[in-house]
Amino acid sequence: FVSGWLVFITARVSLPENGAITYQASSPDEVAIVRWTEQVGLTLVFRDINEMHLRTADGETLEYLILQIFPFTSESKRMGIIVKDKTTGEIMFYQKGADVVMSKIVQYNDWLDEECDNMAREGLRTLVIARRRLSEDIYNEFQEKFNEAKVSIVDRKAQEQAVVVSILEQDLELLGVTGVEDKLQDEVKNTLELLRNAGLKIWMLTGDKIETATCIAVSSKLVSRGQNIHQISQVIDPNEALEELEVLKSKKDCCLVIDGVSLQFYMDNYKNDFIEADITKLIIEYTGKRVCCIGDGGNDVSMIQAAHVGVGIVGKEGKQASLAADFSIIQFSYLTKLLLWHGRNSYKRSAKLAQFVIHRGLIISVIQAVFSALFFFAPIALYQGWLIVGYSTFYTMAPVFSLVLDRDVKEETAFKFPELYKELTK
């Protein structure tokens, strides 16, 4: 089973001069799994787009051909791979993904949900791994239909996913569950506290279980001291949904934790009553506020692109979010300086410069209008040649440069009193 855990890993292997194997992957979960399997005697030693080699504890090398790869998407919440054992010729389909999705695909069991809940309560990110043996006939059938879907000119991705679901994702054998600790970067707690004091409303979106999300929210100080936590989970009944909304309205200072199933139900049935959802687009639509989305993974790209301002963090999950964003930072804590200092100065300087340009234009325009009126509206220019050019450039350079270098408060003061950020809205 452990060998099955490794064959779908997309990690790259490199061998430095000292001979130690290092791994690179788009997800920290994958690196954690590969390192763990190495400790128990199964090492990933080679990986490219066509083949994958594993070395067992007794020195034997297992070689697999990679036939198909199904990448992770934020919609499917899972990824898969089809491999063929070069020695036995056996074809296997392996899949890993979120427990919410995988629990509906794997064979019946009585321990998956309980184990995932236990790990989630410890703040771990859970990942369910399953497989299915494929005969030559089933694989050939899949290959034929999948190729047809790939050349379709209408809704290609949906057709490809439909083929995978109908042929491959049927009665999968559950291999196991992994739990990976998702460590916070330095200064995350202080950054969130400063931003909250600066008047920013903060939402946390995560693909993890509701218990994991609660643990992370508490540990990162997203939930302030003494604040109540109200959970809405697995709500699919209209009466229950309305009751939960009434309870939520009665709590004044409350943090809401809601899962995807309940959120979708509210979106479909009580959209106007439940504004606090679909998250980026609804906030923009209903509040008219400026929305900034921050993410570090490939599944955050759509959220970042939907926001007014996207900030990507270069982390262990790759650079997909960073490349899709308007601003790129390497630590979450740098967000404080980006908003409270650079953002503050940029906003104030831009506002003052816009007013100055309007004022400068009005001065010369009004004088020219009065001059023309006195001479019976004759089209005579009061300011000729270099005089007007010099006025628009050289003579009025000093105010522009003074605005560029202007700082109303010191940098330390802006961080010490984040409430000053609220004054910008005035």
C-alpha positions in Angstrom: 0.0 0.0 0.0 2.8 2.4 0.8 4.1 2.1 -2.8 0.7 3.1 -4.0 0.8 6.2 -1.9 3.9 7.4 -3.8 3.0 6.7 -7.4 0.7 9.7 -7.8 3.1 12.2 -6.2 4.1 15.0 -8.5 7.3 15.8 -6.6 10.5 16.3 -8.5 13.7 14.6 -7.4 17.2 16.2 -7.5 20.5 14.9 -6.4 23.0 17.5 -5.1 26.7 17.0 -5.1 26.7 15.6 -1.6 24.4 12.7 -2.7 21.4 13.6 -0.5 18.0 13.4 -2.2 15.9 16.6 -2.1 12.2 16.9 -3.2 10.3 19.7 -4.8 6.5 19.7 -5.1 3.5 22.1 -5.6 2.1 21.1 -2.2 3.7 20.6 1.2 1.5 17.6 1.7 3.3 15.8 -1.1 6.7 16.6 0.3 5.7 15.4 3.7 4.3 12.1 2.3 7.4 11.4 0.3 9.7 12.1 3.2 7.6 9.8 5.4 7.7 6.9 3.0 11.5 7.4 2.7 11.8 6.9 6.5 9.8 3.7 6.4 11.9 2.2 3.6 10.4 3.3 0.3 12.3 6.1 -1.5 11.3 8.1 -4.6 14.5 8.1 -6.7 13.4 9.2 -10.2 10.4 11.1 -11.6 9.7 12.7 -15.0 6.6 13.0 -17.2 6.8 9.5 -18.4 8.2 7.3 -15.6 8.6 7.0 -11.9 11.1 4.8 -10.0 10.8 3.7 -6.3 13.5 2.0 -4.3 12.5 -0.5 -1.6 14.3 -1.2 1.7 16.1 -4.2 0.3 17.5 -2.2 -2.7 14.9 -3.4 -5.3 13.7 -0.8 -7.8 10.0 -0.6 -8.8 9.4 1.1 -12.1 6.1 2.6 -13.3 5.0 4.1 -16.6 2.8 7.2 -16.2 -0.1 6.8 -18.5 -2.4 9.7 -17.5 -2.3 12.5 -15.0 -5.4 14.4 -13.7 -4.2 17.6 -12.0 -5.7 19.1 -8.9 -8.4 21.8 -9.4 -10.2 23.9 -6.8 -13.5 22.7 -8.3 -12.8 18.9 -8.2 -10.7 19.1 -4.9 -8.8 15.9 -6.0 -6.1 14.7 -8.3 -5.4 11.3 -9.8 -2.9 9.3 -11.9 -2.9 6.1 -14.0 0.3 4.1 -13.8 1.5 0.8 -15.3 3.9 -1.5 -13.5 6.7 -2.2 -16.0 7.4 -5.6 -14.4 3.9 -7.1 -14.0 2.0 -4.9 -16.6 -0.7 -4.1 -14.0 -2.6 -0.9 -14.5 -3.6 1.1 -11.5 -5.6 4.3 -11.0 -4.7 6.2 -7.8 -6.5 9.2 -6.5 -6.0 11.6 -3.5 -8.2 14.5 -2.4 -10.3 16.1 0.3 -12.2 13.7 2.6 -15.5 15.5 1.7 -15.1 14.5 -1.9 -13.3 11.1 -1.5 -15.8 9.7 1.1 -18.4 9.6 -1.7 -16.1 7.8 -4.1 -14.4 5.1 -2.0 -15.9 1.8 -0.9 -18.0 1.8 2.2 -16.1 1.9 5.5 -16.8 2.8 9.1 -13.6 4.6 10.1 -12.8 7.3 7.5 -15.0 10.1 8.8 -14.0 9.4 12.4 -10.3 9.5 11.7 -10.5 12.6 9.6 -12.5 14.4 12.3 -9.9 13.3 14.9 -7.0 14.7 12.8 -9.0 17.9 12.0 -9.5 18.6 15.7 -5.7 18.5 16.1 -5.4 21.2 13.4 -4.0 18.8 10.7 -4.8 19.0 7.0 -6.3 15.6 5.9 -5.8 13.9 2.6 -7.6 10.7 1.6 -5.8 8.2 -0.7 -7.5 5.5 -2.8 -6.9 3.2 -5.8 -8.5 1.0 -8.3 -7.1 -1.8 -10.5 -7.9 -1.4 -14.2 -8.1 -4.2 -16.7 -6.8 -3.6 -20.3 -10.4 -3.4 -21.6 -11.5 -0.8 -19.0 -8.4 1.3 -19.6 -8.8 1.1 -23.4 -12.5 2.1 -23.1 -11.4 5.1 -20.9 -8.6 6.1 -23.3 -11.0 6.1 -26.2 -13.7 8.2 -24.5 -11.1 10.5 -22.9 -9.5 11.3 -26.2 -12.9 12.1 -27.7 -13.5 14.5 -24.8 -10.0 16.1 -25.2 -10.8 17.1 -28.8 -14.2 18.5 -28.1 -14.7 22.2 -28.8 -17.5 22.7 -26.4 -17.0 22.5 -22.6 -13.9 20.3 -22.9 -12.9 20.3 -19.2 -16.3 19.3 -18.1 -16.5 16.4 -20.6 -13.0 15.1 -19.6 -14.1 15.2 -15.9 -17.3 13.4 -16.7 -15.4 10.5 -18.4 -13.1 10.2 -15.3 -16.1 10.1 -13.0 -18.1 7.6 -15.0 -15.3 5.1 -15.7 -12.5 5.6 -13.2 -14.0 7.0 -10.0 -16.2 4.0 -9.2 -15.8 1.9 -6.0 -12.3 2.9 -5.2 -10.3 0.9 -2.6 -9.4 3.1 0.4 -5.7 3.0 1.1 -5.4 5.4 4.0 -5.5 9.0 5.3 -2.7 11.4 5.9 -2.6 14.3 8.3 -0.1 17.1 7.7 0.6 20.0 10.1 0.1 23.3 8.4 2.5 25.6 10.2 1.9 29.3 10.3 4.6 31.7 9.1 6.2 34.1 11.6 4.3 37.2 12.7 0.9 35.9 11.3 -0.9 36.6 14.6 0.5 40.1 14.9 -0.3 40.9 11.3 -3.9 39.8 11.5 -4.4 41.7 14.8 -2.9 44.9 13.2 -5.1 44.6 10.1 -8.2 44.1 12.2 -7.4 47.1 14.3 -6.9 49.1 11.0 -10.6 48.5 10.2 -10.2 45.7 7.7 -12.8 42.9 7.7 -11.0 39.6 7.3 -12.4 36.3 5.8 -10.5 33.0 5.8 -11.2 30.6 3.0 -9.8 27.1 3.2 -10.5 23.7 1.7 -9.9 22.0 5.0 -12.5 20.5 7.3 -14.5 22.8 9.6 -12.7 21.7 12.7 -9.3 22.4 11.1 -10.5 25.8 10.0 -11.6 26.6 13.5 -8.2 25.5 15.0 -6.3 27.6 12.5 -8.6 30.6 13.0 -8.0 30.4 16.8 -4.2 29.8 16.6 -3.7 32.7 14.1 -5.7 35.1 16.3 -8.3 35.6 13.5 -10.8 35.1 16.3 -10.3 37.7 18.9 -10.3 37.1 22.7 -13.6 36.3 24.1 -15.3 36.1 20.7 -17.9 33.5 20.2 -17.5 30.9 17.4 -20.7 29.8 15.7 -20.5 26.7 13.4 -22.9 25.9 10.6 -22.3 22.5 9.1 -24.2 20.1 6.8 -27.3 22.3 6.6 -29.6 21.2 3.8 -33.0 21.7 5.4 -34.8 25.1 4.9 -36.2 25.2 8.5 -32.8 24.4 10.0 -31.2 27.0 7.7 -33.5 29.8 8.9 -33.1 28.8 12.6 -29.3 29.0 12.2 -29.6 32.5 10.7 -31.8 33.7 13.6 -29.3 32.3 16.1 -26.5 34.0 14.2 -28.3 37.4 14.2 -28.9 37.2 17.9 -25.1 37.0 18.6 -23.5 40.4 18.4 -19.8 39.6 18.5 -19.5 36.3 16.7 -17.1 34.5 14.4 -18.9 32.4 11.8 -17.5 29.1 10.6 -19.4 27.5 7.7 -18.7 24.5 5.5 -19.1 24.3 1.7 -22.3 22.3 1.7 -24.1 24.7 3.9 -22.7 27.7 2.1 -23.9 26.4 -1.3 -27.4 25.8 0.2 -27.6 29.3 1.4 -26.5 30.6 -1.9 -29.2 28.7 -3.8 -32.0 29.4 -1.4 -31.3 32.4 1.0 -28.9 34.5 -0.9 -30.3 37.9 0.2 -30.5 36.7 3.8 -27.0 35.4 3.8 -24.8 38.1 2.4 -21.7 36.9 4.2 -20.9 34.4 1.6 -19.8 33.6 -2.0 -17.2 35.3 -0.8 -15.2 37.6 -3.0 -17.9 38.4 -5.6 -20.7 38.7 -3.1 -18.8 41.1 -0.9 -18.1 43.3 -3.9 -21.7 43.1 -5.2 -23.5 43.8 -1.9 -21.2 46.1 0.0 -19.4 48.0 -2.7 -16.2 47.7 -0.7 -12.8 47.2 -2.1 -11.7 43.6 -1.7 -8.2 42.3 -1.4 -7.6 38.5 -1.6 -4.4 36.9 -0.3 -3.4 33.4 -1.2 -0.3 31.1 -1.6 -1.6 28.1 -3.6 -2.8 27.3 -7.1 -6.4 26.8 -5.7 -6.3 30.5 -4.7 -5.8 31.8 -8.2 -9.6 32.2 -9.1 -10.2 34.0 -5.8 -7.2 36.4 -6.4 -8.4 37.2 -9.9 -11.9 37.9 -8.8 -10.8 40.6 -6.2 -10.0 44.2 -6.8 -6.5 43.6 -5.6 -4.8 40.3 -5.5 -1.8 39.5 -3.3 0.2 36.3 -3.9 2.5 34.8 -1.3 5.5 32.8 -2.6 5.5 29.7 -0.4 5.9 26.0 -0.3 2.9 25.6 -2.6 4.6 27.2 -5.6 4.3 30.4 -7.4 0.9 30.0 -9.1 -0.8 32.5 -6.8 2.1 34.9 -6.9 2.1 35.0 -10.8 -1.6 35.6 -11.0 -1.6 38.4 -8.4 -1.2 42.2 -8.6 1.4 42.2 -5.8 3.8 39.4 -4.7 5.2 39.0 -1.2 7.3 36.3 0.3 5.8 36.4 3.8 2.3 37.1 5.1 3.7 39.5 7.7 4.9 41.8 4.9 1.2 42.6 4.3 1.3 45.0 7.2 3.9 47.2 5.5 2.3 46.8 2.1 -1.0 48.2 3.4 -0.4 50.3 6.4 2.7 52.0 5.1 3.2 51.8 1.3 -0.6 51.6 0.7 -1.2 54.6 3.0 1.5 56.8 1.3 0.5 55.7 -2.2 -3.2 56.6 -1.6 -2.6 59.9 0.1 0.0 61.0 -2.5 -2.2 60.0 -5.4 -5.2 61.9 -3.9 -3.1 65.0 -3.3 -1.5 64.8 -6.8 -4.9 64.5 -8.5 -6.1 67.6 -6.7 -3.0 69.5 -7.5 -3.2 68.7 -11.3 -6.9 69.8 -11.3 -6.0 73.0 -9.4 -3.0 73.7 -11.7 -5.2 73.3 -14.8 -8.0 75.5 -13.4 -5.6 78.4 -12.7 -4.4 78.7 -16.3 -7.8 77.9 -17.8 -9.7 80.6 -15.8 -7.1 83.3 -16.6 -7.3 82.4 -20.3 -11.1 82.5 -20.2 -11.2 85.9 -18.5 -8.6 87.3 -21.0 -10.7 86.0 -24.0 -13.9 87.5 -22.5 -12.3 90.9 -22.1 -11.3 90.9 -25.8 -14.8 90.0 -27.1 -14.0 86.2 -27.0 -11.3 86.4 -29.6 -9.3 83.2 -29.9 -6.1 84.8 -28.7 -3.7 82.8 -26.5 -2.5 84.7 -23.4 0.4 82.3 -22.8 2.5 81.7 -25.8 5.0 78.9 -26.8 7.5 77.9 -24.1 5.6 79.9 -21.4 2.7 77.4 -21.4 5.1 74.4 -21.8 7.2 75.6 -18.9 4.2 76.2 -16.7 3.0 72.6 -17.2 6.5 71.1 -16.6 9.4 73.0 -15.1 7.7 75.8 -13.2 5.4 73.4 -11.3 7.8 70.6 -10.6 8.4 71.5 -7.0 4.9 70.7 -5.8 5.0 67.3 -7.6 8.2 66.3 -6.0 7.1 67.5 -2.6 4.0 65.3 -2.9 6.1 62.3 -3.9 8.3 62.7 -0.8 5.5 63.7 1.5 4.9 61.6 4.7 2.2 62.7 7.1 3.3 60.2 9.8 6.4 58.2 10.6 6.6 54.5 9.6 6.8 53.4 13.3 3.7 55.5 14.1 1.7 53.9 11.3 2.5 50.4 12.7 2.0 51.5 16.3 -1.4 53.0 15.7 -3.1 51.0 12.9 -6.3 52.9 13.6 -4.8 55.7 11.5 -5.5 53.6 8.4 -9.2 54.2 9.0 -8.8 57.9 8.5 -7.9 57.3 4.8 -11.6 56.5 4.0 -12.4 60.1 5.0 
